[in-house]
Structure formats: structure tokens, C-alpha cells
Amino acid sequence: MKKNLKIYLASPRGFCAGVKRAIEIVEKSLEKYGKPVYVRHEIVHNKQVVETLKKKGAIFVEELADIKDNSRPVIFSAHGVPKSVPEEANLKKLSFVDATCPLVSKVHRESEQLYKKGYDIILIGHDKHPEVIGTMGQLPKGSIKLVETIKDVEVLDIKDFSKPVAYITQTTLSIDDTAEIIKKLKEKFPDIKQPIKEDICYATTNRQMAVKKIAPKCDMFFVIGSRNSSNSVRLVEVAKKAGCEKSMLMHSEEKLPIEELINSETIGISSGASAPDTLVQSLINNLKKDRDVSLEEVIVAEEKVIFKLPKELN
């Protein structure tokens, strides 16, 4: 007889509106322009999504210089790009479609407005993440200072800031970690200007809230997502902080930890904003092979956000 296993399924999970829009942009571009279309950088951070789009006729490149046929269109990923990228595309006479998530574009506009108003800008984010590279690349080099941790804030020298100070953030950060960094920034710069509306996106916030609610009840917690997906990695950290020490990222090569699962009675499952729900179903089906599974979906928010496609694809 199979042993019982209770699964708490986090909701919302998986694709957010920005990711859905980015994937649809690639698919619609293939329909409109035919094969192949180029995509600069992974459209979203998920191996399965990238492989599926490759089969449909998308060619993924890291830089515009890697494009073999300049008569074909290129799509910029959901993470956003530095201003130098569309400028380079124009020089090469490449036609392009920008799939930057509108919530990332909001942070880009915010940084430009702050710069025009004469602020020194601090960006809270992860070094070398494509979104951070894109945001910092909206302004002249050196205009934005990046901080990743509280320690980075501590070593900031107030004398280096001659103008009023403002901060912006990457959209996929841990809400709690970011709150601690913001608190430290406010201690150092009491008059620091904050975004009118939170930069961390609604989808990141909702997924973290759902994980927080479930994790304390679980022996193990699984987050389905890629290793280079910032929001997926943050969900694992959130689950651990919320009380489930045995929380792990299930990326494409990761095998189920059978030994540890034998002793588990309750597990939680969520997925990053770029992970397809088929991967969640596949994990549940795998667990059903050895266990008598009962499922409970824990819903913390309903997401009704839809982002319009770029005008050239409408």
C-alpha cells in the first residue's frame, strides 16, 4: 500500500504576464516574418521554453554580432537591454521587436527621469543579471551605483554623492531581503527618494507570498525553475526563511531526492515566473508513482494582468 503524501500547491505560480507576452512575441513574430527569427539572449530564463521556441524556428544568440542573416528580425528578451543594443541594431539595419517586460520598462523610465531631475541613483539588484545590465545601460556609464547586499550599503561613501539620492530595484528580488537593504539605505540617506510604486513586480510578490504561506507546513519544498532564473532562486530562499529548511530548486537536470522524500508527509510545490505549468504537473505525476497523493491548492491572489503586444505585431 502506498504511503500518503500531502502536497500544497502554491498559487499563483509559473508564467507571469511579462513572460506570457515575451513568448507570444516570439511565436507571433515567427507567424508574421516566417522562419527563422533571432532572439538576443534567452527570451525568458527557462530551458524548456527556449527549446520549444527553437523547434518552432527561433535562433538564440548572445550578441547581435552572432546574427548570421541581417535580413531577419531579432527579438530582445523580457529582461530588457541596454540602450546600446537597439542603437547597434539600427546601425546594422536590423529590424527588431522589443519583448522587454513592461514592468522592467517602467524601471528604465524611472531611472531616466531621476537622472534628468539631477539625482544620484542607487540600484538594488544582482550584478551581471541581464535585467540589471539593461537597467544600468539606460544611462551613461557610472550614473547608477549597484548594491546587492546590506554590506554594499555600509561601504558606500556619503562623500561620493554630491546630489540628492534615489533608489530603484530589480523587479525579481526577495521582498524581505530588499526591505532590509532599503532600511539600511534610509539610515544612511534619510532623504532618499523611493519609487512612487514598488519596483518589485506584482508576480514576484504574489509568488513569494504563496510560498511563505505554505512553507512552514512542509517537510520539503520544491521550486521548479532554472538556475539562472532570479525569481525562482529567490523562491527557494523565501521557503527556507519561512521555515522549510529542505527547500530546493528543481531545474531540468535535477533528480527527485527519493531518500528524503520517503520520510516526508507534506511537501510544497511552486514554480518560477518563467517555468511552464507542464513541469509542475510532471513533478506531481512522478510523486504519484510511489505515493498516495492528496493535493491542496493554496491561493493568495488572483492574477488578471495582461500586457499588450508591441504595435508591430498587433
N, C-alpha and C positions, 0 to 999 in steps of 0.2 A: 504493500500500500504506500502511495506517495505521501510524503510529509507536507503539511500545509505551509504555504508561503503567502504572506500578505504583501501586496505591492501598492504603495501610494504613488500615484501618477501626478506629477506637477502640471498645473495648467494656469497660465499659458506656458507653453514650451515650444521649441522648434522655430520655424520660419517667422520672422517679423515682417512688417510691411516693406521695409527697405530691401530686405533680401528677396522677397517675392518680386518686387519691382525690378531688381537687378537681373534676376534670372529671366523674367519676362522680356526685358530689353534685349537680351542675347537671342532669345527664341524669335521675337518679332523682327529683329534685325536679319536673322537668317531667312525668315519668310520674305522680307522686303527686298533684301540685297542678294539673296542666294548664298551658296557656299563658296569659299569659306569667309567667315568674318574673324578678325583678330580680336583678342581680348588682352589688354595690358594688365598683368598680374592676375592672380586668381580672382574671379568675379566676386566670390564670397569664399570664406575660409572653410571649404568642405570638399574633401577628395571625391566623394560620390557625385556631388553636384557638378564638379569640374569634369569628371569622366563622362557623365551623361551628356553634357554640352559638347564635349569633344566628339562624341559619336554622332551628334547632330550636325557637326561641321564647324565648330568653333576651334580656333588655333590660339593657344595661350602663349604669350611672350612676356618676358620680364620688362623689356625696354622697347621703345619704338624702333630702335636701330635693328632689332631682331626681326622686324617685319620683312618678309621676302617679296611681297607684292603690294606696292604703294597704291594700286588702284582699288584695293579692298578697304572697307571701313574698319575702324578699330573702336573698341568699346573700353571706356575707363571703368575700373572696378568700383564697387559700392563704397570702398573705404575713402575714396577721394584722392585727388592727385595734386602735386604742387603746380603752381601757375606755369612753371617752365614746360610742363608736359603738353598742354594744349598749344602753347607757343611753338614748341618743336613740331607738333603735328601740322600747324599752319604753314611753317617753313617748308616742310616736306610735302605740302599739298595733300595731306591725308584727310579724308573725311572721318569724323569721329562722332560717337554718341557717348554722352557722359552719364554713367549709371550711379554716380555718387548719391548716397542716401541723402534725402532732403534734410535730415536732422544733422548730418555732418556738414552739409552746405550751410546750414544755419550758423554753425560754429565758425565756418570760414568767413561768413559775412560779419559776424560779431567781431572777429579779430581785426578785420579791415576797418570797421567803424571805430573801434577803440584806438587803433593806430592813427587814424585821421584826426581823432579828438586829442591826440597827444599823450596817450597812456603808455607806460611800460607794461608789457604783457607777460604774465606767467601762465604757462600751460601745464596742467596736471595730466600726465599720461605716461605711456610706456615707450621708452626710447626704441627707435627702429621699427615700431609698429607702423604699417602703411598709413593708417589714419593720422598718426602724429606727424609723419613725414609730409603728408598732404597739407595738414593744417599749418605747420611751420613754414611750408613752402608758399603760403599765400602772401607773405610779406618779405621785405628784404632780409637777407641773412643777418642773424643777430638781434632781430626785432623781438623775438619771443624767447623767453627763458623756460626750459623744460625742468619740471620737478617730478620725480617718481615716488619719493618717499618723504616721511617726516624729516629724516636726516638731511635730505637735499634742501629742505626749507631752512633747517637750522644753520646750514653753512652759507646761505645767501647773505651777501654783504649789503646792508641797507645803503651804504655809500654808492653802490653800483646803480642805484635807482634815483635818477635825478627828476623824474616826472611822477605824476600820480600813478598808482599801481592798480591793475585789474587782473583778474584771473579768468581763465576758460578751462574746460576739461575735455578730455577724450570722451566719446559717448558710451563706451562699453566698460567702464570701470566698476569696481566694487563700491557700492553706495557707502558702506560703513568706513572702508579704508579712506575713501575720498573725503568723507566728512571729517576724519581725524586730521588729514592734511590741510583742509580748509581752516579748521580751528587753529592750527599752528600758524597758517598764513595770516589769519586775523590778529593773532597775538603779536606777530612781527610787524604787520602793516595794518594798524587799527582802522584806517580809512579805505582799505582795499575795496575796489568796486567788484561786485559779483554779477554773474549773468542775471538778466531780468527773469528769465525762465531757465530752470535747471538744464545743464548741457547733457547730463547722463540721460540716455533716451528712455522713453516710456517702456520699451520692450525689455531692456536690461533690468530696469527697476522691477517690473512685474515678475520676470523670471526669478530674480533674486528673492522677492517676497514669497513666492510659492515654495522655493527651496527651503527658506527659513522656517516656514510653517510645518513642513514635512520632516526635515532632517532630525529634529530631536526625538521623533518616534521610531527612528530606523536603526537597525543593526548595521546596514550597509547602504551606501547611496551611490548611484551611477548617473553620471552626466555624459550623454552622448554628444560628441563634438570632436573637432580636430585639435591637434596640439597647438597649432598656430592661431586658433580662434580665441581671441582675448575674452569674449563674453562667456565662452564655455569653461575656460580655465578659472575665471572668476567664480562661476557657479560651484565648482569643486571647493574652492576656498570658503565660500559662503556656507556650504553644507558642513564643512569641518568646524568652522567657527560656531555654527548653530548647534553643534553637539553630536554630529555623527563623524567620529574620527576616521572610520573606514569608508571614506568617500573617494571615488576615483573617476578619472576621465576614461570613457570608453571610445577610443579612436579606432580607425579602421583596422589596425593590426592587433589591437588589444584582445586578449582571450579572457573568457569568464574565469574568475578566481574560484574554481569549483570547491577547493578545500574550505575556504572561508564561507562560501555560500551554504555548505552543509549545516553549519551551526546557526545560520541566520533564519529568523522567523518573520522579520519585517524588513523590506527594502524600499528605498525611494528611487524614482527614476525621473530625470528631466533631460532636456536636450538644449544645446546652444541655439542661438537665433539663426545659424546657417545650416543646421542639421535637419534633413528631411524626416518626416514622421515615420516613414517606412523603416527607418533604422530602429526607432523605438519599438515598433510592432515586432520586428525581427528579434530584438532582445527579449521581449516578453514571450514570444514563441519558443525561444531557446530555453527559457526558465521553465516553461510548461512541460518540457520533455521529462524533467526529473521531479517536478514539484506540483502539488495541487494548488494552483494559484487563485487567490481572490484579489480582485482589482478595485481600488477606490481612487477616483479622480478628485484631486483637491484643487478647486478653482478659486483663485484670489482676485481675478479681474477678467473682464470680457474685452477682447481687443477688436475694435471695429475700424481701426485706422487703415485707409487705403491711399497710396500715393499715386498720383497721375504719372503716366509715361511722358517722356520728352516729346515735344510737339512734332518732331520729325518722324515719330513712329505712330502717332495717333491717326 
